[in-house]
Amino acid sequence: MTLLTIRAVSTALFFSAFFSATAQASPIATLDRDGAWVSVDAFGPNVVHITIAADKALALKGPGYGILADHADNASFKHAGDATGDTFVSAALTLHVDPAPAPHVPSSAEKYFAPQLAPVSLQIKNAKGVVVLSMNGWEMAPHTVSGEKTYQVGATFAAPHDEHYYGMGQNQESTGALDLRGRTLDCAHWYDAPAGETVCVPFMVSSKSYGIVWDNPSSTRFVAAVNGRTAFQSKVGERVSFFVITGDTPEAIYAGYARLTGKTPIPPKAAFGLIQSKARYDSQDALLTVAKTYRQKQYPLDVMVLDWFYWTRMGQMDINPAEFPDPDTMNKQLHEMGMKSIISIWPRFETAGRYFNELDAKGYLLKDRDGKTVDGLPFRFDRTGGLIDPTNPDARKWFWEHARDNILSHGFDYPWLDETEPDLVPDGFFYSIGSGERYHNLFPLMHVEGVADGMREWKPSKRVLILSRAAYLGSQRTGALFWSSDINPNWEALSRQIPTGLNMTASGIAYWGNDIGGWQALPQTSSAVKAPLIDPSGASDVVGQNNDYPELFTRWFEYGTFLPTLRVHGDRKHTEIWAFGPEAEAILADYDRLRYRLIPYIYSSAKTTFDTGAPFMRALWMDFPNDPQVSNIGTEYMFGPAFLVAPVTEQGQTEKQVYLPAGADWYNYWTNEKFAGDQWIKVAAPIAQIPLFVRAGSILPVGSAIQSTATKQDIAEIRVYPGKDGEFNLYDDDGASYDYEHGKGVTSIRLHWDDAAHSLTATGNDKALAVSVAKLVKVVGR
């Protein structure tokens, strides 16, 4: 294929495949602003879609990838136009598009420097009639990318002095600050980002109670209130397309996002237990030995993970019989122990593998501008293998079928789709639908969704679970668990995880976590300046002279106990919780058991996320919008409605300053001591305690001791933290099927605490539990 052909094909496919697949109902209106076409449509009463283009046909095309175009719904809006412009009104928001400016004689400066585009400006008001967003202008700057004449496209918005910005995917540059205000971010998948991999999910949520979904998969710059302006600028495009979602609460905003891009399913219950991994278990016996040791020690565990290089060659899509002679029996034994299995499946195919020639001939791999398959990247260490092209439906189908038949069919429960950003950067190369620059951020959605759809069709009564290293708009609907990639095993990397995760979950990706302990190889020397809080005796086989690493791993595991998923991983000899010395093991075992006691609470929170779209691990600004002190706190967070978590991220630290938000009283989880909100307090943080508080008015169901979620878990206790009326919806189901989507086989109990009467009542369909509530309740402080 020649460069000229590629340019013609990519351009044609942009106008056909990209848009025809997302065609939707007619817009509410399409407005002419002196040659700038503005199209307006809606996705329910609080979601409005604005498209601006110089070509009317492009303004009329549907939204891009990740958006569920068939969810468009204009019924809530009414449109009226007059000399003051056009107004679109629903019960939730008002959009006003200003008229075109009056003609005037251009000044000398305008003759040289004014844009040739006709200007467009607009405002959006919330349900109370307050302006929350003003767009001041848009841009289309012509340039050539990968031989294709295109544009840099963007839009600029007003930036009020008191506005704060969150989301925009995964960015690991901060060690504590959360607010994006004053920062410029490159929203682009970048594995080699210096602070840790960046992942672009172009969804920004504002403290003004609205969100913007930027509809462009190319590399995008986000400018957050710099010199009085907020802007989105994408490298490739022929139009501006974005959605604005309004809502008085985070739940309202995220419900709009879910309607636009898809609901977040409830993962299988096993996903909420401990997931044990390392790079890598090099034999069937090694993996089973670890699983059996967990059972012998009676440490709860749900999932064993088999990482890379279990194959004979990269892309061979096989399991090496020398190391794993009977994977079917291996998985049968895991299942008998109440465990599930996850196996890593890569999208790379080395040239000597058995499938490369077939995939190359069919055009199923990433191509260069001459039409030749790209084999690795010579400028970094990934120097072998062609990358599957998930934008090609046939290639996506091929990959899924071979993953299913060659690997998953041996009894593995779930796949781990690694390298989904991908490492093989597509810039300068070509997918079947166009250039890598035009679709830079699209790979993880297309690749993971292809496998997720295949899994659900293959086993329609078994919930999908996929580990994925990157995401895009809509990735939450795939049933994937996301993590922060190959981070370093040091204190700095740990501190970066907290604000990173909070902005990722603010981007609509509720199920985010990280490699507990860090992934990269562990330095065998220590840089600690304080005496380690954990005796490293018994851990030298793993840590060498890195004497503070058992302390780091312990603090990381304590933090991980309060993440949506708790997954141990790392490139070291051992990663199991008994590998870091007896002092660490005792603490880690306690937190492992605590995690399992909290599963009824966590699983119920997952149901709330399914219902509302809102994450249950969330920054403080979501729950305390009237407290200005929380706007930039990225060192602590809410985990479900009850817990405030403040992880320790400094070596040798035994106390921590913690902010307790205004509007609530708080209980120290470990001591039950009560504190008023709206204050910073110094909290004791001995090595066995993560600073942890519970909001007054909280109801906390505590589960019985179990070894895995394969065992039915009873409610052992219901703790009430008095000081305010409270409610909690306790939810359960079979933990494995999709019956919950239809309300089948579920138990739901509404627990209500009347603080004045000091009584807890229960209503719902679990009559036995409702009757036994009085015997289970424990009021803290009594």
C-alpha positions in Angstrom: 0.0 0.0 0.0 1.5 3.4 -0.9 1.5 6.5 1.1 -1.0 8.1 -1.3 -3.3 5.1 -0.9 -3.1 5.2 2.8 -3.9 8.9 2.9 -7.0 8.3 0.6 -8.1 5.3 2.6 -7.7 7.0 6.0 -9.6 10.0 4.9 -12.4 8.0 3.3 -12.7 5.8 6.4 -12.9 8.8 8.6 -15.9 10.0 6.8 -17.5 6.6 6.4 -16.6 4.1 9.1 -16.1 6.6 11.9 -19.4 8.4 11.4 -21.7 5.8 9.8 -21.1 3.6 12.8 -22.3 6.4 15.1 -25.1 7.9 13.1 -28.0 9.1 15.3 -31.4 10.7 15.2 -31.7 14.2 13.8 -30.4 17.0 16.0 -32.7 19.4 17.7 -31.4 22.2 15.5 -28.5 23.0 13.3 -27.6 26.7 13.3 -25.7 28.8 10.7 -23.3 31.3 12.3 -22.0 33.0 9.2 -20.5 29.8 7.9 -19.8 28.1 11.2 -22.4 25.4 11.6 -23.5 24.5 15.2 -25.5 21.3 15.7 -27.3 20.6 19.0 -28.7 17.4 20.2 -29.2 15.8 23.7 -28.8 12.6 25.6 -31.6 13.2 28.2 -32.4 16.3 30.1 -29.0 17.0 31.6 -26.7 16.1 28.7 -26.3 18.3 25.7 -24.1 17.7 22.7 -22.6 20.5 20.7 -20.9 20.1 17.4 -19.2 22.9 15.5 -17.8 22.7 12.0 -17.1 24.7 8.9 -18.7 21.9 6.9 -22.4 21.4 7.6 -22.2 17.7 6.8 -19.6 17.2 9.5 -21.6 19.2 12.0 -24.5 16.8 11.4 -22.6 13.6 11.8 -23.0 11.6 15.0 -20.6 11.5 17.9 -17.3 9.5 17.9 -16.1 6.3 19.5 -17.0 5.5 23.0 -20.3 7.3 22.8 -23.5 5.3 22.7 -25.1 7.2 19.9 -28.4 5.2 20.1 -28.9 6.7 23.5 -29.6 10.2 22.1 -32.8 11.6 23.4 -34.0 15.1 22.5 -37.5 14.8 24.0 -36.7 16.9 27.1 -35.6 20.0 25.2 -37.5 22.9 23.6 -35.8 25.2 21.1 -36.6 28.9 20.5 -34.7 31.4 18.4 -34.8 35.2 18.0 -32.5 38.1 17.5 -30.6 37.3 20.8 -29.7 33.9 19.5 -31.0 30.3 20.0 -32.0 28.8 23.3 -32.4 25.1 24.2 -34.2 24.4 27.4 -34.9 21.4 29.6 -35.7 21.0 33.2 -32.0 20.4 34.0 -30.2 22.9 31.8 -30.4 25.8 29.4 -28.0 26.2 26.4 -27.9 29.6 24.7 -26.0 30.0 21.4 -25.2 33.6 20.7 -26.0 35.1 17.3 -23.3 35.8 14.8 -21.5 39.1 15.6 -22.7 42.1 13.5 -20.6 42.8 10.4 -17.8 45.3 10.9 -14.8 46.7 9.0 -11.8 44.7 10.2 -9.0 46.5 11.8 -5.5 46.4 10.5 -4.5 43.8 13.1 -7.6 41.7 12.3 -6.6 41.6 8.6 -3.4 39.8 9.6 -4.1 37.9 12.8 -7.9 37.3 13.1 -9.0 33.7 12.6 -10.8 33.0 9.3 -13.4 30.9 11.2 -16.7 32.5 11.9 -16.9 33.0 15.7 -19.2 30.9 18.0 -19.9 31.6 21.6 -22.4 30.0 24.0 -23.4 29.6 27.6 -24.9 26.9 29.7 -27.0 27.4 32.8 -28.0 24.8 35.4 -31.5 24.1 36.6 -31.3 27.1 38.9 -30.6 29.4 36.1 -27.0 30.0 37.1 -24.4 30.2 34.3 -21.9 27.3 34.9 -20.1 27.3 31.5 -19.3 29.9 28.8 -17.5 28.9 25.6 -15.7 31.9 24.1 -14.3 30.5 20.9 -13.2 27.6 18.8 -10.3 26.8 16.4 -9.4 24.8 13.4 -5.7 25.3 12.5 -4.7 23.5 9.3 -1.7 21.2 9.3 -0.6 17.8 7.9 -0.4 14.7 10.0 1.0 11.4 8.6 0.5 12.7 5.1 -3.1 13.7 5.7 -4.3 17.3 5.5 -6.2 17.9 8.6 -6.6 20.4 11.5 -5.8 21.0 15.1 -9.2 21.6 16.6 -10.1 23.1 19.9 -12.5 25.2 22.0 -11.9 27.8 24.7 -14.0 28.4 27.9 -14.1 31.0 30.6 -12.2 30.1 33.8 -13.8 31.7 36.9 -11.4 32.4 39.7 -13.2 29.9 42.1 -13.5 27.0 39.7 -11.7 23.7 40.2 -11.2 20.9 37.7 -10.9 17.1 38.0 -10.7 14.0 35.9 -9.1 13.8 32.5 -8.0 10.2 33.0 -4.8 9.1 34.7 -1.9 11.5 35.2 0.7 10.6 37.8 2.6 13.9 38.1 1.2 15.0 41.5 2.3 13.6 44.8 -0.7 15.3 46.7 -2.4 18.1 44.9 -5.6 17.1 43.2 -7.1 20.1 41.5 -6.0 20.4 37.8 -6.4 24.2 38.0 -3.3 26.0 36.7 -2.0 22.9 34.9 -1.7 21.9 31.3 -2.1 18.2 30.7 -1.4 16.1 27.6 -4.4 13.8 27.5 -2.6 10.9 25.6 -1.8 7.3 26.4 1.9 7.4 27.2 3.5 4.3 28.8 6.9 6.0 29.2 5.6 9.1 31.0 8.3 10.0 33.6 6.0 9.9 36.6 4.1 6.8 35.5 1.9 6.0 32.6 -0.7 8.5 31.5 -4.1 7.4 30.2 -6.5 9.7 28.4 -10.2 9.6 29.4 -11.3 13.1 28.2 -13.9 13.7 30.8 -13.5 16.8 33.0 -15.7 17.4 36.0 -15.9 20.9 37.4 -16.6 22.2 41.0 -19.4 24.2 39.3 -21.4 21.0 39.0 -21.0 20.2 35.4 -18.7 18.0 33.3 -17.4 18.2 29.8 -16.8 15.1 27.6 -14.4 16.0 24.9 -15.2 13.9 21.8 -11.9 13.4 20.0 -9.6 10.3 20.3 -6.4 12.1 19.1 -3.8 13.4 21.5 -5.5 16.3 23.3 -4.1 19.1 25.4 -6.2 20.3 28.3 -5.5 23.7 29.7 -7.1 24.3 33.1 -7.6 27.9 34.0 -4.3 29.2 32.7 -4.2 32.9 32.1 -7.9 33.1 32.5 -8.9 30.4 30.0 -9.7 26.7 30.0 -9.3 24.9 26.7 -9.2 21.6 24.9 -7.0 21.2 21.8 -6.8 18.0 19.8 -4.1 17.2 17.4 -6.3 15.8 14.6 -9.9 16.6 13.6 -12.2 18.5 11.3 -14.8 19.7 13.8 -15.3 20.4 17.5 -17.5 18.0 19.3 -18.2 18.0 23.1 -20.9 17.1 25.6 -21.9 19.1 28.7 -23.5 17.2 31.6 -25.0 19.2 34.5 -26.2 18.0 37.9 -26.6 19.2 41.5 -24.8 16.1 42.8 -22.0 13.8 41.5 -24.6 11.1 41.1 -26.6 13.2 38.7 -23.4 14.0 36.6 -22.2 10.5 36.5 -25.6 9.1 35.7 -25.5 11.4 32.6 -22.1 10.1 31.8 -23.3 6.5 32.1 -26.2 7.3 29.8 -23.8 8.8 27.3 -21.0 6.1 27.4 -22.4 3.1 29.3 -23.1 1.8 32.7 -20.4 0.4 35.0 -21.4 -3.3 35.6 -20.9 -5.0 39.0 -17.8 -7.1 38.7 -17.9 -10.7 39.9 -17.6 -10.8 43.6 -14.2 -12.5 43.4 -12.9 -9.2 42.1 -13.3 -7.6 45.5 -11.2 -10.2 47.3 -7.4 -10.5 47.3 -5.9 -11.0 43.8 -2.4 -12.5 44.0 0.1 -12.0 41.2 3.7 -11.5 40.4 6.0 -11.3 37.4 5.8 -14.2 37.1 4.9 -17.7 38.4 7.2 -19.8 36.2 5.4 -23.1 36.5 2.2 -24.8 37.3 3.6 -26.2 40.6 4.8 -22.7 41.7 1.4 -21.2 41.2 -0.4 -24.0 42.9 2.1 -24.0 45.8 1.3 -20.3 46.5 -2.5 -21.0 46.3 -2.2 -23.9 48.7 -0.1 -21.9 51.1 -2.7 -19.3 51.3 -5.2 -22.0 52.3 -2.9 -23.6 54.8 -2.2 -20.3 56.5 -5.9 -19.5 56.3 -5.3 -16.1 54.6 -8.3 -15.2 52.4 -7.6 -15.3 48.7 -9.9 -15.2 45.7 -7.8 -15.0 42.5 -4.4 -16.3 41.3 -2.9 -14.6 38.3 -0.6 -16.0 35.7 1.4 -13.2 34.1 3.4 -13.1 30.8 5.9 -15.6 29.2 3.9 -18.7 30.0 3.9 -19.0 26.2 6.5 -20.5 23.9 6.7 -17.3 21.9 5.2 -13.9 22.0 2.0 -14.1 20.0 2.1 -17.9 19.8 -1.2 -17.9 21.7 -0.3 -21.1 23.5 0.7 -22.4 27.0 4.2 -23.9 27.3 3.7 -27.6 28.2 7.1 -27.8 29.8 6.1 -25.3 32.5 2.3 -25.8 32.5 1.8 -29.5 31.5 -1.9 -29.6 32.5 -3.5 -26.1 32.9 -7.0 -27.7 32.9 -6.2 -29.7 36.1 -4.4 -26.6 37.6 -7.5 -24.5 37.2 -9.7 -27.3 38.5 -7.6 -27.4 41.7 -7.9 -23.7 42.1 -11.6 -23.9 41.7 -11.8 -26.6 44.3 -10.0 -24.3 46.7 -12.6 -21.6 46.0 -10.3 -19.5 43.7 -10.5 -18.1 40.3 -7.7 -17.6 37.8 -6.6 -14.7 35.5 -4.2 -15.1 32.6 -2.3 -12.4 30.7 -2.9 -12.3 27.0 -0.8 -9.9 24.9 -1.8 -8.2 21.6 1.7 -8.7 20.2 2.9 -11.2 17.5 6.6 -11.7 16.9 7.6 -12.5 13.3 8.8 -16.0 14.1 5.5 -17.0 15.7 3.0 -19.3 14.1 0.4 -16.6 13.5 2.4 -13.6 12.3 2.3 -14.5 8.6 -1.4 -15.1 8.7 -2.2 -11.8 10.5 0.2 -9.9 8.2 -1.4 -11.3 5.1 -4.9 -10.5 6.3 -3.9 -6.9 7.2 -4.8 -7.5 10.9 -1.7 -5.7 12.3 -0.6 -2.1 12.7 1.0 -0.8 9.5 3.5 1.8 8.5 2.9 4.4 5.8 4.2 1.9 3.2 1.7 -0.7 4.2 4.2 -2.9 6.0 3.5 -4.4 9.4 5.3 -2.5 12.2 7.6 -4.9 14.1 8.4 -3.4 17.5 9.8 0.1 18.2 13.5 0.6 17.6 13.7 3.6 19.9 12.9 1.7 23.0 13.2 -1.8 24.4 10.0 -3.2 22.8 11.8 -4.4 19.7 9.8 -7.2 18.5 6.2 -8.0 17.5 3.4 -6.7 15.4 0.4 -5.1 17.2 -3.1 -6.4 16.6 -5.4 -3.8 15.0 -8.6 -3.8 17.0 -10.2 -1.1 14.8 -10.6 -3.9 12.2 -13.7 -5.9 13.3 -12.3 -9.1 11.6 -9.0 -8.7 13.5 -10.8 -8.1 16.8 -12.9 -11.3 16.2 -9.8 -13.3 15.3 -8.0 -12.2 18.5 -10.9 -13.1 20.7 -11.5 -16.5 19.1 -7.9 -17.5 19.4 -7.7 -16.2 23.0 -10.8 -18.2 23.8 -9.9 -21.5 22.1 -6.1 -21.6 22.8 -6.0 -20.2 26.3 -9.2 -19.5 28.2 -10.8 -22.8 27.2 -8.2 -24.5 29.6 -10.3 -23.4 32.6 -9.0 -19.9 33.1 -11.7 -17.6 34.3 -10.7 -14.2 33.1 -8.2 -12.6 30.8 -5.6 -9.9 31.6 -5.3 -7.7 28.5 -1.9 -6.1 29.1 -0.3 -3.4 27.0 -3.6 -1.8 26.1 -2.3 1.8 25.8 -0.3 0.3 23.8 3.5 0.2 24.2 3.7 0.2 20.4 2.8 3.8 20.0 0.6 4.2 16.9 1.8 7.7 15.9 3.3 7.6 12.5 1.6 4.4 11.7 -1.9 3.3 10.6 -4.9 1.4 11.8 -7.4 0.1 9.4 -9.6 3.1 10.0 -6.9 5.7 9.7 -3.7 7.2 11.2 -2.4 6.4 14.7 -2.4 10.1 15.4 -6.1 10.5 14.6 -7.0 7.6 16.8 -4.1 7.7 19.3 -6.2 7.0 22.4 -8.7 4.5 21.0 -6.8 1.2 21.3 -7.9 0.2 24.8 -11.6 0.7 24.2 -11.6 -1.2 21.0 -9.3 -4.0 22.1 -10.9 -4.6 25.5 -14.5 -4.2 24.3 -13.9 -6.8 21.5 -12.8 -9.4 24.1 -15.6 -8.4 26.6 -18.3 -8.8 23.9 -16.8 -12.1 23.0 -16.7 -13.3 26.6 -20.3 -12.4 27.3 -21.5 -14.2 24.1 -19.4 -17.2 25.0 -20.7 -17.5 28.6 -23.7 -15.3 28.8 -24.4 -16.2 32.5 -20.9 -15.5 33.7 -19.9 -11.9 34.4 -17.0 -10.5 32.5 -13.8 -9.5 34.3 -10.8 -8.2 32.5 -7.6 -6.6 33.8 -6.8 -3.6 31.5 -3.8 -1.2 31.6 -5.5 1.7 29.9 -9.0 3.2 29.2 -10.9 5.6 27.1 -14.4 7.1 27.0 -16.8 4.2 27.7 -14.2 1.7 28.9 -16.1 1.4 32.2 -18.9 -0.5 30.4 -16.5 -3.4 29.5 -16.3 -5.0 32.9 -12.6 -4.2 33.2 -10.5 -3.5 36.2 -7.9 -0.8 35.5 -4.6 -0.2 37.1 -1.8 2.4 37.0 0.7 0.3 35.0 4.3 -0.5 35.8 5.1 1.9 38.6 8.2 2.0 40.8 8.4 0.2 44.2 9.3 3.3 46.2 7.6 5.8 48.5 7.3 8.5 45.9 5.4 6.2 43.6 3.1 5.3 46.4 2.3 9.0 47.2 1.5 9.6 43.5 -1.1 6.8 43.4 -3.6 8.6 45.6 -4.3 11.8 43.6 -3.8 9.7 40.4 -6.6 7.3 41.3 -8.9 10.0 42.5 -8.8 11.8 39.2 -9.1 8.5 37.3 -12.3 7.6 39.2 -13.5 11.2 38.7 -13.2 10.4 35.0 -15.9 7.7 35.2 -13.5 4.8 35.7 -14.7 3.5 39.0 -12.6 0.3 39.2 -9.1 1.5 39.4 -6.2 0.2 41.5 -2.4 -0.3 41.3 0.2 -3.0 41.8 0.5 -3.3 45.5 4.2 -2.8 46.3 5.0 -1.4 42.8 5.9 -3.4 39.7 9.4 -2.5 38.7 12.4 -4.6 39.9 13.3 -3.8 43.5 16.6 -2.1 44.2 18.6 -4.3 46.6 19.8 -1.3 48.6 17.8 1.2 50.7 17.7 5.0 50.6 15.7 5.2 53.9 16.8 8.0 56.3 14.8 6.7 59.3 14.9 3.3 61.0 12.4 0.9 59.3 9.2 0.4 61.2 9.2 -3.3 60.2 11.9 -5.7 61.0 13.1 -7.0 57.7 14.4 -10.2 59.2 13.3 -13.1 57.2 12.8 -11.1 54.0 16.4 -10.7 52.8 15.7 -13.4 50.1 13.3 -10.9 48.5 14.5 -7.4 49.5 18.3 -7.9 49.9 19.5 -4.8 51.8 16.4 -2.8 50.9 15.5 -2.9 54.6 12.6 -0.4 54.5 10.8 -2.3 51.7 8.7 -4.5 54.1 7.5 -1.3 55.7 6.7 0.2 52.2 4.8 -3.0 51.2 2.9 -3.0 54.4 1.8 0.6 54.0 0.9 0.0 50.4 -1.2 -3.0 51.4 -3.0 -1.0 54.1 -3.9 1.5 51.4 -4.9 -1.2 48.9 -7.3 -2.6 51.5 -9.4 0.5 50.7 -9.1 0.4 46.9 -11.9 -0.9 44.6 -9.6 -3.9 43.9 -6.8 -5.3 46.1 -4.1 -6.8 43.8 -0.6 -7.7 44.8 2.0 -7.7 42.0 5.6 -7.0 41.3 8.8 -8.0 39.5 10.5 -9.7 42.4 11.2 -13.2 43.7 8.2 -13.3 45.9 5.2 -11.0 46.4 3.0 -13.1 48.8 2.1 -11.6 52.1 4.4 -14.0 54.0 7.4 -13.0 51.9 8.4 -9.8 53.9 9.2 -11.1 57.3 7.0 -12.2 60.2 6.3 -8.7 61.5 4.9 -7.6 58.1 3.1 -10.9 57.6 1.1 -10.5 60.8 -0.1 -7.0 59.8 -0.8 -8.0 56.2 -2.8 -10.9 57.3 -4.9 -8.7 59.5 -5.6 -6.3 56.7 -6.4 -9.2 54.4 -9.0 -10.4 56.8 -10.3 -6.9 57.3 -10.8 -6.6 53.5 -13.0 -9.7 53.6 -15.0 -8.5 56.5 -15.8 -5.3 54.5 -17.0 -7.1 51.4 -20.7 -6.7 52.2 -20.1 -2.9 52.5 -17.9 -2.8 49.4 -20.2 -4.9 47.3 -23.2 -2.8 48.3 -21.2 0.3 47.2 -20.6 -1.4 43.8 -24.3 -1.8 43.4 -24.7 2.0 44.0 -22.1 2.6 41.3 -24.0 0.4 38.9 -27.2 2.3 39.7 -25.7 5.8 39.5 -22.5 5.7 37.6 -20.7 7.5 40.5 -17.5 6.0 41.8 -17.4 4.7 45.4 -13.7 5.6 45.8 -13.9 9.4 45.4 -12.2 12.6 46.3 -13.5 14.7 49.2 -14.9 17.4 46.9 -17.7 15.1 45.7 -19.2 14.6 49.2 -18.3 17.9 50.7 -18.9 20.5 47.9 -19.5 23.3 50.4 -16.2 22.9 52.2 -13.6 25.0 50.3 -10.7 23.3 52.1 -11.2 20.0 50.3 -10.9 21.3 46.7 -7.2 20.4 46.4 -6.8 17.5 48.8 -5.4 14.5 47.0 -3.9 12.8 50.0 -7.1 11.3 51.5 -10.5 10.2 50.1 -13.8 8.6 50.8 -14.2 4.9 50.3 -17.9 4.3 50.1 -20.2 6.5 52.1 -18.7 5.8 55.5 -14.9 5.7 55.4 -12.4 8.5 55.1 -9.0 7.0 54.3 -5.6 8.9 54.7 -2.8 6.5 53.6 0.7 6.9 55.0 3.1 7.5 52.2 6.3 8.5 54.0 9.0 6.2 55.3 9.2 6.0 59.1 6.0 8.1 59.6 4.0 7.3 62.7 1.6 10.2 62.7 -0.2 12.1 60.0 -2.1 15.4 59.6 -5.6 14.5 58.5 -8.3 16.9 57.4 -11.8 16.1 58.6 -14.3 17.8 56.3 -16.9 20.2 57.5 -20.5 19.2 57.7 -20.0 15.9 59.6 -18.6 14.5 62.8 -16.0 11.8 62.5 -15.0 8.7 64.5 -11.4 7.3 64.5 -12.0 3.7 63.3 -9.3 2.3 65.6 -10.2 4.1 68.8 -13.9 5.1 68.3 -12.9 8.6 69.5 -15.2 11.3 68.0 -14.1 14.5 66.4 -15.9 17.5 64.9 -15.4 18.2 61.2 -13.8 21.3 59.6 -10.4 20.8 61.2 -6.9 19.3 60.7 -5.9 16.9 63.4 -2.7 15.0 64.1 -3.5 11.2 64.0 -1.4 8.4 65.4 -0.3 6.1 62.6 1.7 3.2 64.1 2.8 0.7 61.4 -0.3 -1.5 62.0 -2.8 1.4 61.5 -3.7 3.4 58.5 -5.4 6.7 59.5 -9.1 5.8 59.0 -12.2 7.6 60.0 -16.0 6.9 59.8 -18.5 9.6 59.2 -21.2 10.0 61.9 -24.5 8.6 60.8 -22.8 5.7 59.0 -24.1 2.2 59.0 -21.3 -0.4 58.4 -22.3 -4.0 57.8 -19.5 -6.4 58.7 -19.2 -9.9 57.2 -18.3 -13.2 58.7 -14.8 -14.6 58.3 -14.5 -16.4 54.9 -11.6 -17.8 52.9 -13.0 -16.6 49.5 -16.1 -15.1 48.1 -17.0 -18.6 46.8 -18.3 -19.2 50.3 -21.6 -17.6 51.3 -20.9 -14.8 53.8 -23.2 -14.0 56.6 -23.5 -10.6 58.2 -21.8 -10.9 61.6 -22.3 -7.4 62.8 -23.9 -4.1 61.9 -22.0 -1.1 63.3 -23.7 2.2 63.7 -21.8 5.4 64.2 -24.3 7.7 65.9 -24.6 11.5 65.7 -26.8 11.8 62.7 -29.6 9.9 60.9 -28.3 7.5 58.4 -29.1 5.0 55.7 -27.4 2.1 54.0 -28.7 -0.2 51.3 -27.3 -3.6 52.0 -27.1 -5.5 48.7 -26.2 -9.1 47.7 -26.7 -11.4 44.8 -25.0 -14.6 43.4 -21.8 -12.7 42.7 -21.3 -14.3 39.3 -24.2 -14.0 36.9 -26.0 -11.1 35.2 -29.3 -11.8 36.9 -28.8 -8.6 38.9 -29.4 -6.6 35.7 -33.0 -7.9 35.7 -33.5 -7.7 39.5 -33.4 -11.5 39.8 -31.8 -13.4 42.7 -30.9 -10.2 44.6 -31.4 -9.4 48.3 -31.7 -5.8 49.3 -32.2 -4.5 52.8 -32.6 -0.8 53.6 -31.1 -0.1 57.0 -32.2 3.2 58.6 -30.7 4.7 61.8 -32.9 7.1 63.7 -30.4 9.1 65.8 -33.0 10.7 68.0 -34.7 7.4 68.8 -31.3 5.5 68.8 -32.9 2.7 66.8 -32.0 0.8 63.7 -34.7 -0.5 61.4 -34.5 -2.8 58.4 -36.9 -3.3 55.5 -36.5 -5.3 52.3 -36.7 -8.7 50.8 -34.3 -10.6 53.2 -36.8 -11.2 55.9 -34.5 -13.4 58.0 -31.8 -10.7 58.1 -34.4 -8.0 58.8 -35.6 -9.9 61.8 -32.1 -10.5 63.2 -30.9 -6.9 62.8 -31.6 -6.1 66.5 -29.2 -8.9 67.5 -26.5 -7.8 65.1 -26.4 -4.0 65.7 -23.6 -2.5 67.7 -23.8 1.3 68.3 -20.3 2.7 68.6 -19.6 4.6 71.7 -22.1 2.6 73.8 
